[in-house]
Amino acid sequence: MPASTFKARSTTELLELRAREQPNDPAIYTGIPEPDNAITLRSLTYTAVLRAVDRLAWHYASLDLMPKVAPGESPPVHSIAVLVTSAIDETLLELALAKLGLTALLLSVNNSVPAVAHLTKLVKATHLIYSPKFAEEARGAQVLLQSEGISIGIVKDKRFPLWGPESMQEVNVKAFPAVLTPDQESPRPAIYLHSSGSTGFPKPVAVTHYGLIANIAINQDRSGFSTLPVFHGYGHFALFRCMYPGKPMVLFPPHLPLTSANICAVHAIARDCRQCFAVPYVIKLLGETEEGVKMLATFDVVSYAGAPLPDDLGDRLVAAGVNILSIYGTTETGSLMNSSRDFATDKEWNWVRPTPVSKHFLEFEPRGNNTYEVVVKDGYPPKIETNRPDGSYATKDLFLQHPEHEDRYRYIGRLDDTLVHILGEKTNPVPMELGIRGNSPYVAEAIVFGAGKPQTGCLILPSELAKDMSKAQLMEKVWPVIEQVNEEAPSHSRLLPEMIEFLPYGTVIPVATKMSILRPACYTKFKDLIESVYARFEQGDPGTAKKRFNRNELEDYLLDTLRKTIGSVKAAKLDRDVDLFALGVDSLQATRVRNTCQKDLDLGDHVLGQNVVYEYPSVGKLANYILALQSGRTQEGDVDSRMLEIADKWAGKLEPHVSSSGAKAKPVHARVIVLTGATGSLGAHILHQLVSSSDVRKVICLSRAASHAESKDRVKESLKLRKLPLPADDKLDSYAGNPNIALLGLKQVEYDDIRNEVTDVIHNAWPVNFNLSIDSFDEYIGGSLNLMNLCLQSPFSEPASFYVSSSISSRQGSPDVTCSEDYADSPSTAGGTGYAQSKWVVEELCQRAAESAGLPVGVFRIGQMVGDTVNGVWNETEAWPLMFKSVDAVGALPLLDENPSWLPVDFAGRAIAEIVTRDQLPSNSEVYHIVNPNTSASWADILNGLESSGLHFDNVDIDTWLERLATSDQDGSRNPSIKLLASAFHFFHRDILSFFTSPSGDNGGANPVNR
């Protein structure tokens, strides 16, 4: 594509261009407190804006903020942190600093002091400019940085009058000569915005002048109306998106509470505004009133960004004539997609489309279930960051592709853990969870939630130490730790007591193999509980006795509630008449006051509005409103049945095998084998055996990866980790695929290529998690069905053969003493975990596929494996290695009454490969026990071997060992064996069952294996 050209090269040049071409045209409409409290809008022309910027530039130039350079030299990039109340003044300050050759770090006023210090340090700011309202935060950041050996100056911001006496119109302001030329400015940072980071602190994002201009060049060419803070990425760009085409912007006066009534009042006196810039919270606020809906319908476009808009709200507004424009972009890439369309005929407001420019730079990488991650290729003009070696930027944002229009996508969430609230603010739950879990012995697990909600909440699982405590006792113990976490968190992320819910002791938490919580699974499992927490928070407990007060008592109650909510510093200035908004009561605190009142007070059938504290922003006014209102104004199903339901569901989707007349027979000595799970230990050894066989032409691996290249790299890295040789390139293909979704997550042409040549499939991938229920494995069982259908779609005269790695746990619930190589008659024969039950369902599905569809199947019922016989490489995160590691933490190993039947993983891999590649094709259906028939060694033999190798430990009974483990270091990084506690019951209380093996697979073998 040809290089993009823009009207200006920097924000400095853009402002001067506007002042030259449109000197007397209004640039900004906004308001200030008026003597009679009237809501009034005042205007600033482009000339006035330029003069105000020059005036500020002269002021800050006198404060020695700029680096010293020799005459004629270009100064280095130099940043200044800015923590001021959000208004047009912040934009003027940003532009003034740019004229000085400086870069403003625009700090959100919601940041904690440690976050302010962290960001200031990262951008190497030398000074922090602050508003008087944030003097305490500025000094706190300065002290914190001093403790790290970093010195910064703090400077109180200067706000010259913009109207009336002493304003630019009345005072002669000399033009300030810009320190840098537009060409010098263009590649340099214009500003630093910041977004959520993976460490818990926000991360700064440098936006170059070129990137900013390229971003704002994507605009609607309309006059604007905005309620957004200008330090917010979308709010910042909104103002400049109006300046770029020379259109005026109405900025909601910052001194007014953000209520529906105030927004409508400001709009009523505004000049003709054609586009509304908003976040979903504001749209929701307006959408709750008839007046607000009518106001929204007057705009040509109501655009939103930063968070999803609830579907029901959007649909209702569109039906009422509101032209909603969904905008998707990131701070790092600028605007990428929107739902621009013919508003009259196309009502799909929440399906975004790439823009004419961005469509050449976007890639949509499959992430399963018809979802795609957006990746921005290098070269896109607004893109200012990269996170991949090829210069692209992977957004981690997931979209659903439209079922009929392939160029339309719908945002559904994040790949990472970040919670996006309805306000558009973001919370990183990980450090909060770590802070709660890591700093209290009474907490076993913490799960922070709040996506799509106005505030965060937390589910807490009590530890063994707290198992007999009441909820009130638990709150007393845990709340001090939560307060510490709140100190480090942004204000919008902080937890309130009402948003804490304690889970019953022993509740099973969905966790990954590395023992971190499976966030989506947790949110799904506890969905109803989470919703009940919000309902309680918003409506109160219906079983609590409600209170009625006279005026004085009610005002005292409100004062006490506010003091508990806002803290002692602000409470010192609290009285019955002070404006709560001016006092600094934020939206979260206002919501807590509202919910406390709703919970405690007798309001009849009335429900307080979510914005009631801002609608009546003093104790006296709120008391009046409440008094006027008072005066007249919520059994798990049978597991066996569920297992059969799942088997029935997927068996009903088996496809028939249809071969054309004259179809060729499957090749026996030139096999093409599809293998999943090759990045695991057993999978790597299976792969090594297959590629070493002369009967195998090629192995095609499927693995979770961002690209096919990464998939192949992961497979090779797995082989290297096990010290296995790499295969020849012509013997190995690898795809980034997902068996659980249609076409295995591949493109149609890729899927067809595999289908046309595959002779055998070995499904060896499965999540090993003993805490998940059977329902959590449903999609993986569906993945097995997808691979079976791949086999059945084979163009050969018979289907490709399907083999699956099952587990001996699929039969460990059986009352029988022995187990033969056959299928189970009942789901009750499965072990008690969801993992074991899922393996039983897959075996059942294999049996049905063989019987109903003629699919040749082989089930590998695999027992406990250990490291290989050559290098001894054993996965250190498995249970037995973790137990051995416990010696470091507890100095003991348990005495167990069993004879281990451990099988070296290379033996298992060779056995599977030999079965798959034998000349004789499998009969309709066969079961194989991949176990060690030699059970002569005892557990005592193993302990003796460890001691003779120099390992020193106590021999204790299992209960003593578990008790020691429970009281050991709870940090999994220092004490990996602590992870055994979650699955200890299932691991140490399994029934012993003998598994027969048979070389011929005739179910008549005489070698029992105890497990």
Protein Blocks (a to p, Z undefined) as FASTA:
>chain_A
ZZdddfbfbfklmmmmmmmmmmmbcfbdcddddfklpacdddddfklmmmmmmmmmmmmm
mnopaccddehiacddddddddddddfklmmmmmmmmmnopacddddfkbcfklmmmmmm
mnopabdcddfklmmmmmmmmmmmmmnopacdddddddddfehjhiaklpccdddddfbd
fklmmmpcfbdcddddfkopacdddddfklmmmmmmpcghiacddfbdfkbmklmmmmmm
mmmnopacddddfkbccdfklmmmmmmmpccdfbdcddfklmmmmmmpmklmmmmmmpmb
dcdehiacdfklmmmmmmnopacddddddfklopfbdcddcfklmmclklccddfklmmm
cccddebjhiacddddehiaklcbdcbfnopacehiacdddfklmkbccdfbdfblbdcd
fkopacdfklmmmmmmmmcckbfbdcdehehiabdcddddddfklmmpcfklmmmmmmmm
mmmmmmmpcfklpccfklpccddehiacdddfkopacfklmmmmmmmmmmmmmmmmmnop
fkbccddddfklmmmmmmmmmmmmnojklmmmgcfklcfklnopafklmmmmmmmmmmmp
cghjaccdfklmmmmgcfklmmmmmmmmmnopapcddfklmmmmmmmmmmmmpccdddde
hiacddfklcccddehklpmklmmmmmmmmmpmkbmbdcdddddfbfklmmmmmmmmmmm
nopacddfklpccddddfkbghhlpafklmmmmmmmpcbdcdfbdcddfkbcfklmmmmm
mmmmmmmmmmmmpcbfbdcdddddddfklmmmpfbfbdcddddfbfklpcfbfklmmmmm
mmmmmmmmmmmnopacdddddddddddfklopacfkbmklmmmmmmmmnopacddddddf
bdcfklmmmmmmmmmmpmbacdfbdcdddddfblkbcfklmmmmmmmnopacddddfklm
mmmmmmmcfbfklmmmlmmmmmmmmmmmcccddddddfklnopacbdcdZZ
